[in-house]
Amino acid sequence: MSPPHPGELLPDVTVVTVTGQQVRISDYRGQRALVLFFLGEHHDAALIELLRALADRYAEIRQEEAEVLVIAPNARTAMETIARAPRTLPLPFPILVDEGGRAHRAYGVATSGALYIADRYGEIYFARVITEVSELPTVEHILSWVRFTEAQCPE
């Protein structure tokens, strides 16, 4: 399946928290803009550093009426991501598990990572499949897209 593009709606998928609670992407529609981070099978220090930086700036993201969801391809990757977060700064956003890969396939990222930023109605404004570390955006870039999407939905 090909990845969704800007201007399209986020595909509605269901993933689970590491404690087994179901989360649907559509649960956020009409509520919050979304920053969806799909982890690939392999992630490195640069990605973990970006997640830490997002955690540092999480209050700003929430102030913009947005939520960050990190979707791991399996429970092992989710637990490794949580374990690599510093104890003094636990990741404040959910790390979700896509056991079976259905969500990753719906977003066209079966083995690689990806980042999607959508407004509160689920319209995608930014989409990037991440196959190399050099393709990771900065936190400032992510925040600028979050602010832009919020400016498009001022109500």
Secondary structure by P-SEA (a helix, b strand, c coil): cccccccccccbbbbbcccbbbbbcccccccbbbbbbbbcccccaaaaaaaaaaaaaaaaaaaacbbbbbbbccaaaaaaaaaaccccccccccccccccaaaaaaaccccccbbbbbccccccccccccccccccccaaaaaaaaaaaaaaccc
